[in-house]
Amino acid sequence: MKNKASILIELDHEIIAKNTIEDRVNLIASYIRKYTGTERCTIFAYKEKTNQLQSIYSDNIPMLTLNSNTGLVGYAFHKRETVLENDTASSKYFYKGIDQKSGYKTKSVLAVPILNAQMKRLGAIQLLNKPNGFNEWDQKFIESLSEFLIPLIESQVPSKTKNKPSSTIDNISPEEKLDIYLKDKKLYLMEDEYAYYKILEMRRDYFIGADKCYLLDELPKMIPIFYHAMNNEFISIPMYVKIDRNANGIFIRQSQDDADLSYHGLEKED
């Protein structure tokens, strides 16, 4: 097999000859399939307005739209970290529900976030079921190849979200402040297939959906907060939540009887 650098140079030359974004994405996907031998490849772009991952390439299957915190690909997206799992049957993080609904059996997963130079999340690449499993070469190759998707996805972002000033904490939006705060926080992939952050110092173990964090700003909003009931069912109750001015945590009103919102942090990485 060619070495990684020569493959990427070859792709760089070929991509210039393609005139449309769709053609360029399809070319990138063809390189992924050819050099990893994966059974399925999906390329997602992040839709900020809806907090969803939407497929821009999905191996000729219908377009996929997922909550941005769904499954291993959502975990990789929110953590900004590659997830390589070659034994989904024994993985505590893998959600089996999608396979059960579709009839497809996922044995191995490689999920890589697409990040620009400022570490802003733009989307993710998800590969499924490589014979004999994914390896470090696959991971490094896809991480390098993801850089070709950055300008393609950024070109589709509405101009009002581009080139925001980011020199100081006071010049960025509440959502971006919260994103900075979340970088070192622990993320859990729960039984319902979604990724959550644990809220500290509340009367029970409450969690907030990773995608819900992107909806928060400095005005209180009613959003679902999740917890395990006695029957181990993961259910939600609505609470008022906002971020604080410096995005060092969140404020929550735990019940309608509470007069004020109380301050809470999220669990940090070990």
N, C-alpha and C positions, 0 to 999 in steps of 0.2 A: 504494500500500500504506500502511496505517496505520503511524504511527511506533511504535518499540519500546515506549515508555512507555505509550502508550494501549492497546496489545495486552496488556501485563502487567496493567494496571489492570482491563481487561475480564475477563481470566482470574481475577484475584483475586476479582472479584464472582461469577463463575460457580462457582468452586470451593467457595464457602461453601454453595451449594445442594446439593452432592453429599454423600450420607450415608456412603458407604463409601470406604475407601482405594482399592479397585479402581476405583470410579467416578472418583475424583479423578485417579488415575494415567492412566486412559483419556482423561480430558478433557485433561490436560497433553499426552499423546501426540497427540491430535487437533490441538492448537494447533501442535505441532512440525511435523506433516505439512502442515497448511494453510499455514503461513507460511514454511516453507523449501522446500516442494516436493520433499522427499527421497523416494526410492523405498522405503527401508526405515528403520524406527526401532526401536531396542531400548533399553529402560531396564533397567539392572542394579542390584541391591542387593548389597552386600558381605556375605557370610556369614563372619563372623570365625572361627567354629568350624572350618570346613573350608577357609578361605583361598580361597574361590571367589566369582566373580561369577555371580549367578543372575538370570535375567530376570524382571521383574515386569510387563513389557509387551514383546511381540515380534511385533506385526503378524499375529496369528492363526496364526503358525507355532509348532511345539512349543516348550515351555520350553527355554531355553538355559542350560547350566551350564558355565562356563569356569574353568580355573585363573586366579587373579587376575592373573597376569602374562602372559596370552595375547594376542598380537597387538597392534595399535595401541591398542585400547581398554584392554588391560592396561598398556601403556606409559603411556598418559595417566593411568590410575588411580594407578599407583605414583609417577609423577613429579609428580602434582598439576598437570599442565599439559595444556591443550587441544592436540590433534593435528589439523591440517587438511592433508589430502593429496588433491590433485585429479588426480594422475597415478600411480596405484598401479603401473602397468606399469614405470615407471622408478624407483620408490622402493626404496631399499635396505632399508627397514624393513618394507615390506609383505610378509606371508607369503601365498604363493599356494596353500598346501596345502589350506586350507578351501574355496576356490573349486573346486579340482580334485576334491575329494570331493563337493561339493554340486551342481556344475554351474552355480552362480550366478557371474556375473562382476562383481567389484567394481572400479569405475573410480575412485570418489572416496570418501573417508572423512572424517567429522568426529566426533571422539571427545572428550567433555568429562567430566572427573571431577566427581562430586558431593561437595562439601566443606562441612562446617559451619563455624561461626564460629571454631572452634579449629583449623581446617584438618585435621580428622579425616576420613579417607576413608570415605564411606558407600556409594558406588557409582559408576556412570558411565552416560552417554548415548552411544549410537553411532548415527550416521546414515550411510547408504550411498547413493551414486549419485544425487546431485542433477543434473538436466540443466544443462549448462554449468558445473558445479562449484560448490562452496561458496565463500562469500566472508566478508569481515570482519563484515558485518551478521549473517549466520547464526551466526557464532561468538559475537558479543556477545549476541545474542538467546538462544541456548541456554545460555550461561553465566549469564545473568540468570534465565532460566526454571528452571534447575536448583535455584534456591533454594526453589521451591515443593515440591520433592521431599524436602527435608531433614526437615521434621517428619513426613512420611508414612513415610519409612524409619526415622527414629529411634523412632517409635512402635512399631515391630516389634522393636526391639532388646531382648533380655532385660534386666530391671531391674538385674541385678548388674553390667552393663557401663556403666550410666548414671551420670552425676554423680560420676565418680571424682575424687578430689582431685588437682589438678595445679599447685599453687602452687610446689612445689619438685621438683627432680630426685629426691629421696628419697621422694616421695609417689606416684610413678607406677610402673606395672608395668614389668618388664624389656622387654616388647614395645614399650611406649610409649617407653622410653629408646632402644631400638634404632631406632625410627621417627624420633626426633629426629636421631640420628646419620646416618641415611640421606638426609636431606633434600638435602644438597649433593653426593651421590655420583653418579657417572656410571652411567647405565643403558644397557645394550645390548639391542637386539632382534635375536636370533640367527636362524639359518637354520631352526631347528625351531619357530619362531613364538613362543617364550617370551622374556621379558625377564630379564636377568641383570646382577648386579654383578660386576666384576672384582676378584679378591682379589690384593693386592699382596705382593711379596717371597716368592713360593713358587717351587718349582723349575721349574715351567712355568706357562703362563697358565691359571689356574684361575678358574672363575666359580661364583657361588652364585645359585640362582634367587631372584628377588625375592619370590616367595610363600614360599619356604623361610625367608627372614629372619624372617617373622612367627611361625615355629615355634620360634625360638631363645629360650632363657632362660639363667639363670645356672648351670644344670646341663648337662653335656655331653650332646648327643644325636647319634646317628648319622643323617646325612642325605646325600643325593647331592651331590657336588661335580663340576662338569662341565669338560671340556676337549676341545680338538680333537686327534684322533688323527692319525697320519701320512697316512691316506687322507682327511683333512678331515672325517671323521665326528665329530659332536658326541656324546660319550658321557660316562657318569658312573661315578664310583667312590665308595663310601661312606667317609666320614670322620667323626670325632667333632668336633663344633663347639659352642661356647657363646659368649655375649656376655660382655664384662667388666663389672665392677660398675657402672662409670660410662657404659657404652655408648659408649666411644671406639673400639671396634674389636671384633674377634672373635678367639677362640682356637681353634686347629685342631690335631688330631693327624693328621699326614699319612699315617701308616702304622701297622700293628699293632706295628711294631718300636719306634716312638717311645714313650718312657716318659712324656713330658709333652706338654701342648698348647702350641703356640707362638703368639705374638701376631701378628696381621696386620690391616692396614687395608684399606679399599676405595678404589678410584680416585675422586678428586674431579673435579667438573666443571671443564672448561677455563676 
